[in-house]
Amino acid sequence: MIVTFEDADGRTGRVTDEMDLEYDGEWEAQIRERVNDVAERYRNGDQLLGEEALSTLVTELPQEPRVVEAERKHE
């Protein structure tokens, strides 16, 4: 599973279930901060609950002013 998103400039990015951000846009720092915040909430010791974190990102990324859309996809 991954989360794909589009920013306000039409650039796309994605977040893997390991919470790796693949995005090269103007707002990378702000988006990375949001991704890291969600990852911390879904970390249980050394284990990351990736599926749950991705579900939360679908909801929370569009709250970031620079993200216009986010969705989960199977990959």
N, CA, C and O atoms as a printed pandas DataFrame, in Angstrom:
     atom_number atom_name residue_name chain_id  residue_number  x_coord  y_coord  z_coord
0              1         N          MET        A               1    0.826   -1.184    0.000
1              2        CA          MET        A               1    0.000    0.000    0.000
2              3         C          MET        A               1    0.871    1.248    0.000
3              4         O          MET        A               1    1.944    1.272    0.602
4              5         N          ILE        A               2    0.404    2.261   -0.669
5              6        CA          ILE        A               2    1.046    3.564   -0.652
6              7         C          ILE        A               2   -0.048    4.629   -0.563
7              8         O          ILE        A               2   -1.226    4.344   -0.779
8              9         N          VAL        A               3    0.351    5.832   -0.250
9             10        CA          VAL        A               3   -0.532    6.986   -0.357
10            11         C          VAL        A               3    0.068    7.885   -1.426
11            12         O          VAL        A               3    1.248    8.230   -1.370
12            13         N          THR        A               4   -0.746    8.258   -2.391
13            14        CA          THR        A               4   -0.318    9.223   -3.391
14            15         C          THR        A               4   -1.019   10.538   -3.104
15            16         O          THR        A               4   -2.123   10.558   -2.560
16            17         N          PHE        A               5   -0.372   11.637   -3.473
17            18        CA          PHE        A               5   -0.985   12.939   -3.244
18            19         C          PHE        A               5   -0.572   13.912   -4.333
19            20         O          PHE        A               5    0.389   13.687   -5.069
20            21         N          GLU        A               6   -1.318   14.989   -4.413
21            22        CA          GLU        A               6   -1.039   16.055   -5.366
22            23         C          GLU        A               6   -0.971   17.362   -4.607
23            24         O          GLU        A               6   -1.805   17.634   -3.744
24            25         N          ASP        A               7    0.034   18.180   -4.934
25            26        CA          ASP        A               7    0.141   19.467   -4.263
26            27         C          ASP        A               7   -0.581   20.552   -5.057
27            28         O          ASP        A               7   -1.123   20.291   -6.131
28            29         N          ALA        A               8   -0.584   21.747   -4.528
29            30        CA          ALA        A               8   -1.322   22.854   -5.138
30            31         C          ALA        A               8   -0.769   23.253   -6.503
31            32         O          ALA        A               8   -1.459   23.918   -7.277
32            33         N          ASP        A               9    0.468   22.854   -6.808
33            34        CA          ASP        A               9    1.062   23.152   -8.107
34            35         C          ASP        A               9    0.878   22.017   -9.110
35            36         O          ASP        A               9    1.359   22.103  -10.240
36            37         N          GLY        A              10    0.182   20.950   -8.701
37            38        CA          GLY        A              10   -0.042   19.823   -9.587
38            39         C          GLY        A              10    1.055   18.774   -9.543
39            40         O          GLY        A              10    0.994   17.797  -10.290
40            41         N          ARG        A              11    2.052   18.946   -8.694
41            42        CA          ARG        A              11    3.100   17.932   -8.544
42            43         C          ARG        A              11    2.577   16.792   -7.686
43            44         O          ARG        A              11    1.789   16.996   -6.762
44            45         N          THR        A              12    3.026   15.600   -8.008
45            46        CA          THR        A              12    2.565   14.444   -7.252
46            47         C          THR        A              12    3.686   13.893   -6.385
47            48         O          THR        A              12    4.870   14.118   -6.634
48            49         N          GLY        A              13    3.273   13.172   -5.370
49            50        CA          GLY        A              13    4.213   12.518   -4.469
50            51         C          GLY        A              13    3.581   11.262   -3.941
51            52         O          GLY        A              13    2.411   10.978   -4.198
52            53         N          ARG        A              14    4.368   10.506   -3.194
53            54        CA          ARG        A              14    3.838    9.291   -2.606
54            55         C          ARG        A              14    4.556    9.001   -1.295
55            56         O          ARG        A              14    5.681    9.439   -1.057
56            57         N          VAL        A              15    3.862    8.249   -0.462
57            58        CA          VAL        A              15    4.402    7.810    0.818
58            59         C          VAL        A              15    4.216    6.302    0.869
59            60         O          VAL        A              15    3.114    5.796    0.657
60            61         N          THR        A              16    5.306    5.584    1.153
61            62        CA          THR        A              16    5.238    4.128    1.223
62            63         C          THR        A              16    4.774    3.688    2.604
63            64         O          THR        A              16    4.663    4.502    3.520
64            65         N          ASP        A              17    4.504    2.392    2.746
65            66        CA          ASP        A              17    4.071    1.880    4.042
66            67         C          ASP        A              17    5.196    1.885    5.076
67            68         O          ASP        A              17    4.956    1.617    6.253
68            69         N          GLU        A              18    6.413    2.185    4.648
69            70        CA          GLU        A              18    7.530    2.397    5.576
70            71         C          GLU        A              18    7.656    3.886    5.922
71            72         O          GLU        A              18    8.590    4.299    6.610
72            73         N          MET        A              19    6.703    4.679    5.434
73            74        CA          MET        A              19    6.627    6.114    5.653
74            75         C          MET        A              19    7.778    6.868    4.985
75            76         O          MET        A              19    8.228    7.901    5.481
76            77         N          ASP        A              20    8.245    6.339    3.856
77            78        CA          ASP        A              20    9.242    7.031    3.044
78            79         C          ASP        A              20    8.519    7.983    2.112
79            80         O          ASP        A              20    7.606    7.579    1.393
80            81         N          LEU        A              21    8.921    9.239    2.119
81            82        CA          LEU        A              21    8.317   10.255    1.271
82            83         C          LEU        A              21    9.090   10.352   -0.031
83            84         O          LEU        A              21   10.311   10.508   -0.031
84            85         N          GLU        A              22    8.372   10.259   -1.135
85            86        CA          GLU        A              22    8.952   10.432   -2.462
86            87         C          GLU        A              22    8.241   11.630   -3.090
87            88         O          GLU        A              22    7.161   11.501   -3.666
88            89         N          TYR        A              23    8.865   12.779   -2.966
89            90        CA          TYR        A              23    8.260   14.029   -3.423
90            91         C          TYR        A              23    9.376   15.051   -3.577
91            92         O          TYR        A              23   10.232   15.179   -2.701
92            93         N          ASP        A              24    9.368   15.763   -4.668
93            94        CA          ASP        A              24   10.383   16.769   -4.908
94            95         C          ASP        A              24    9.676   18.063   -5.308
95            96         O          ASP        A              24    9.744   18.509   -6.453
96            97         N          GLY        A              25    9.007   18.636   -4.337
97            98        CA          GLY        A              25    8.270   19.854   -4.606
98            99         C          GLY        A              25    8.642   20.952   -3.629
99           100         O          GLY        A              25    9.455   20.760   -2.724
100          101         N          GLU        A              26    8.041   22.082   -3.831
101          102        CA          GLU        A              26    8.351   23.270   -3.040
102          103         C          GLU        A              26    8.066   23.090   -1.550
103          104         O          GLU        A              26    8.737   23.699   -0.716
104          105         N          TRP        A              27    7.083   22.266   -1.208
105          106        CA          TRP        A              27    6.656   22.130    0.180
106          107         C          TRP        A              27    7.112   20.825    0.822
107          108         O          TRP        A              27    6.449   20.292    1.711
108          109         N          GLU        A              28    8.251   20.318    0.360
109          110        CA          GLU        A              28    8.734   19.034    0.867
110          111         C          GLU        A              28    8.918   19.056    2.388
111          112         O          GLU        A              28    8.534   18.098    3.059
112          113         N          ALA        A              29    9.483   20.101    2.933
113          114        CA          ALA        A              29    9.750   20.154    4.379
114          115         C          ALA        A              29    8.458   20.080    5.186
115          116         O          ALA        A              29    8.393   19.352    6.177
116          117         N          GLN        A              30    7.429   20.824    4.777
117          118        CA          GLN        A              30    6.168   20.816    5.502
118          119         C          GLN        A              30    5.472   19.464    5.402
119          120         O          GLN        A              30    4.921   18.970    6.386
120          121         N          ILE        A              31    5.496   18.875    4.227
121          122        CA          ILE        A              31    4.846   17.581    4.029
122          123         C          ILE        A              31    5.615   16.491    4.775
123          124         O          ILE        A              31    5.009   15.609    5.383
124          125         N          ARG        A              32    6.932   16.550    4.731
125          126        CA          ARG        A              32    7.746   15.572    5.458
126          127         C          ARG        A              32    7.468   15.662    6.964
127          128         O          ARG        A              32    7.413   14.639    7.647
128          129         N          GLU        A              33    7.297   16.864    7.472
129          130        CA          GLU        A              33    6.987   17.036    8.895
130          131         C          GLU        A              33    5.668   16.354    9.249
131          132         O          GLU        A              33    5.575   15.699   10.286
132          133         N          ARG        A              34    4.651   16.499    8.404
133          134        CA          ARG        A              34    3.354   15.860    8.644
134          135         C          ARG        A              34    3.497   14.339    8.596
135          136         O          ARG        A              34    2.955   13.640    9.452
136          137         N          VAL        A              35    4.217   13.828    7.608
137          138        CA          VAL        A              35    4.430   12.386    7.484
138          139         C          VAL        A              35    5.160   11.851    8.721
139          140         O          VAL        A              35    4.779   10.817    9.269
140          141         N          ASN        A              36    6.198   12.550    9.152
141          142        CA          ASN        A              36    6.946   12.116   10.332
142          143         C          ASN        A              36    6.081   12.142   11.590
143          144         O          ASN        A              36    6.193   11.260   12.441
144          145         N          ASP        A              37    5.221   13.147   11.707
145          146        CA          ASP        A              37    4.324   13.238   12.858
146          147         C          ASP        A              37    3.383   12.033   12.904
147          148         O          ASP        A              37    3.191   11.432   13.962
148          149         N          VAL        A              38    2.807   11.687   11.775
149          150        CA          VAL        A              38    1.909   10.527   11.720
150          151         C          VAL        A              38    2.691    9.246   12.016
151          152         O          VAL        A              38    2.207    8.381   12.746
152          153         N          ALA        A              39    3.885    9.121   11.461
153          154        CA          ALA        A              39    4.694    7.918   11.696
154          155         C          ALA        A              39    4.985    7.737   13.179
155          156         O          ALA        A              39    4.943    6.615   13.684
156          157         N          GLU        A              40    5.276    8.813   13.874
157          158        CA          GLU        A              40    5.559    8.715   15.309
158          159         C          GLU        A              40    4.353    8.204   16.096
159          160         O          GLU        A              40    4.511    7.452   17.058
160          161         N          ARG        A              41    3.170    8.605   15.697
161          162        CA          ARG        A              41    1.956    8.159   16.387
162          163         C          ARG        A              41    1.685    6.677   16.175
163          164         O          ARG        A              41    1.003    6.047   16.984
164          165         N          TYR        A              42    2.219    6.114   15.087
165          166        CA          TYR        A              42    1.957    4.709   14.771
166          167         C          TYR        A              42    3.189    3.839   14.933
167          168         O          TYR        A              42    3.286    2.773   14.325
168          169         N          ARG        A              43    4.107    4.278   15.728
169          170        CA          ARG        A              43    5.298    3.494   16.027
170          171         C          ARG        A              43    5.114    2.810   17.364
171          172         O          ARG        A              43    4.746    3.444   18.353
172          173         N          ASN        A              44    5.371    1.512   17.390
173          174        CA          ASN        A              44    5.275    0.716   18.609
174          175         C          ASN        A              44    6.666    0.138   18.853
175          176         O          ASN        A              44    6.987   -0.946   18.366
176          177         N          GLY        A              45    7.488    0.863   19.605
177          178        CA          GLY        A              45    8.882    0.462   19.751
178          179         C          GLY        A              45    9.584    0.631   18.428
179          180         O          GLY        A              45    9.600    1.727   17.868
180          181         N          ASP        A              46   10.167   -0.445   17.917
181          182        CA          ASP        A              46   10.839   -0.403   16.614
182          183         C          ASP        A              46    9.900   -0.727   15.458
183          184         O          ASP        A              46   10.292   -0.642   14.294
184          185         N          GLN        A              47    8.668   -1.097   15.774
185          186        CA          GLN        A              47    7.719   -1.513   14.742
186          187         C          GLN        A              47    6.829   -0.344   14.335
187          188         O          GLN        A              47    6.315    0.393   15.176
188          189         N          LEU        A              48    6.661   -0.193   13.017
189          190        CA          LEU        A              48    5.769    0.828   12.471
190          191         C          LEU        A              48    4.497    0.149   11.992
191          192         O          LEU        A              48    4.558   -0.825   11.242
192          193         N          LEU        A              49    3.361    0.650   12.412
193          194        CA          LEU        A              49    2.074    0.121   11.959
194          195         C          LEU        A              49    1.701    0.865   10.678
195          196         O          LEU        A              49    0.874    1.777   10.691
196          197         N          GLY        A              50    2.324    0.459    9.577
197          198        CA          GLY        A              50    2.246    1.182    8.313
198          199         C          GLY        A              50    0.855    1.330    7.739
199          200         O          GLY        A              50    0.493    2.414    7.281
200          201         N          GLU        A              51    0.065    0.270    7.751
201          202        CA          GLU        A              51   -1.285    0.339    7.171
202          203         C          GLU        A              51   -2.141    1.377    7.893
203          204         O          GLU        A              51   -2.840    2.166    7.257
204          205         N          GLU        A              52   -2.082    1.371    9.212
205          206        CA          GLU        A              52   -2.863    2.330    9.991
206          207         C          GLU        A              52   -2.352    3.747    9.754
207          208         O          GLU        A              52   -3.142    4.685    9.643
208          209         N          ALA        A              53   -1.035    3.903    9.677
209          210        CA          ALA        A              53   -0.452    5.222    9.433
210          211         C          ALA        A              53   -0.870    5.763    8.075
211          212         O          ALA        A              53   -1.174    6.950    7.951
212          213         N          LEU        A              54   -0.892    4.912    7.055
213          214        CA          LEU        A              54   -1.306    5.363    5.725
214          215         C          LEU        A              54   -2.766    5.789    5.716
215          216         O          LEU        A              54   -3.126    6.768    5.061
216          217         N          SER        A              55   -3.604    5.061    6.437
217          218        CA          SER        A              55   -5.017    5.449    6.518
218          219         C          SER        A              55   -5.160    6.849    7.121
219          220         O          SER        A              55   -5.974    7.653    6.665
220          221         N          THR        A              56   -4.369    7.124    8.138
221          222        CA          THR        A              56   -4.405    8.445    8.766
222          223         C          THR        A              56   -3.882    9.511    7.811
223          224         O          THR        A              56   -4.428   10.614    7.764
224          225         N          LEU        A              57   -2.845    9.204    7.059
225          226        CA          LEU        A              57   -2.294   10.177    6.115
226          227         C          LEU        A              57   -3.308   10.594    5.054
227          228         O          LEU        A              57   -3.345   11.755    4.647
228          229         N          VAL        A              58   -4.129    9.647    4.607
229          230        CA          VAL        A              58   -5.143    9.979    3.600
230          231         C          VAL        A              58   -6.060   11.087    4.127
231          232         O          VAL        A              58   -6.506   11.950    3.370
232          233         N          THR        A              59   -6.329   11.051    5.417
233          234        CA          THR        A              59   -7.180   12.059    6.035
234          235         C          THR        A              59   -6.413   13.337    6.355
235          236         O          THR        A              59   -6.922   14.439    6.150
236          237         N          GLU        A              60   -5.195   13.192    6.853
237          238        CA          GLU        A              60   -4.463   14.350    7.353
238          239         C          GLU        A              60   -3.673   15.123    6.295
239          240         O          GLU        A              60   -3.522   16.338    6.426
240          241         N          LEU        A              61   -3.170   14.471    5.265
241          242        CA          LEU        A              61   -2.407   15.216    4.258
242          243         C          LEU        A              61   -3.215   16.329    3.596
243          244         O          LEU        A              61   -2.684   17.424    3.410
244          245         N          PRO        A              62   -4.479   16.093    3.232
245          246        CA          PRO        A              62   -5.245   17.187    2.628
246          247         C          PRO        A              62   -5.498   18.359    3.581
247          248         O          PRO        A              62   -5.891   19.436    3.133
248          249         N          GLN        A              63   -5.279   18.169    4.886
249          250        CA          GLN        A              63   -5.394   19.282    5.824
250          251         C          GLN        A              63   -4.186   20.205    5.714
251          252         O          GLN        A              63   -4.241   21.362    6.131
252          253         N          GLU        A              64   -3.095   19.686    5.151
253          254        CA          GLU        A              64   -1.916   20.496    4.886
254          255         C          GLU        A              64   -2.289   21.480    3.776
255          256         O          GLU        A              64   -2.772   21.049    2.729
256          257         N          PRO        A              65   -2.084   22.774    3.967
257          258        CA          PRO        A              65   -2.548   23.760    2.986
258          259         C          PRO        A              65   -2.048   23.531    1.561
259          260         O          PRO        A              65   -2.705   23.943    0.605
260          261         N          ARG        A              66   -0.910   22.888    1.410
261          262        CA          ARG        A              66   -0.328   22.722    0.073
262          263         C          ARG        A              66   -0.728   21.419   -0.614
263          264         O          ARG        A              66   -0.352   21.198   -1.765
264          265         N          VAL        A              67   -1.472   20.563    0.056
265          266        CA          VAL        A              67   -1.890   19.287   -0.533
266          267         C          VAL        A              67   -3.369   19.381   -0.885
267          268         O          VAL        A              67   -4.197   19.728   -0.044
268          269         N          VAL        A              68   -3.690   19.070   -2.130
269          270        CA          VAL        A              68   -5.080   19.185   -2.561
270          271         C          VAL        A              68   -5.818   17.855   -2.584
271          272         O          VAL        A              68   -7.048   17.828   -2.558
272          273         N          GLU        A              69   -5.074   16.748   -2.633
273          274        CA          GLU        A              69   -5.732   15.443   -2.733
274          275         C          GLU        A              69   -4.778   14.354   -2.260
275          276         O          GLU        A              69   -3.569   14.437   -2.477
276          277         N          ALA        A              70   -5.332   13.335   -1.615
277          278        CA          ALA        A              70   -4.527   12.168   -1.219
278          279         C          ALA        A              70   -5.405   10.928   -1.290
279          280         O          ALA        A              70   -6.594   10.983   -0.977
280          281         N          GLU        A              71   -4.818    9.812   -1.703
281          282        CA          GLU        A              71   -5.560    8.563   -1.760
282          283         C          GLU        A              71   -4.637    7.373   -1.551
283          284         O          GLU        A              71   -3.442    7.439   -1.838
284          285         N          ARG        A              72   -5.211    6.282   -1.046
285          286        CA          ARG        A              72   -4.470    5.034   -0.864
286          287         C          ARG        A              72   -4.542    4.222   -2.142
287          288         O          ARG        A              72   -5.562    4.209   -2.830
288          289         N          LYS        A              73   -3.451    3.548   -2.449
289          290        CA          LYS        A              73   -3.406    2.681   -3.633
290          291         C          LYS        A              73   -2.658    1.408   -3.293
291          292         O          LYS        A              73   -1.757    1.403   -2.455
292          293         N          HIS        A              74   -3.043    0.334   -3.952
293          294        CA          HIS        A              74   -2.290   -0.921   -3.845
294          295         C          HIS        A              74   -1.118   -0.832   -4.819
295          296         O          HIS        A              74   -1.254   -0.341   -5.939
296          297         N          GLU        A              75    0.006   -1.307   -4.376
297          298        CA          GLU        A              75    1.158   -1.303   -5.285
298          299         C          GLU        A              75    1.894   -2.601   -5.222
299          300         O          GLU        A              75    2.893   -2.779   -5.920
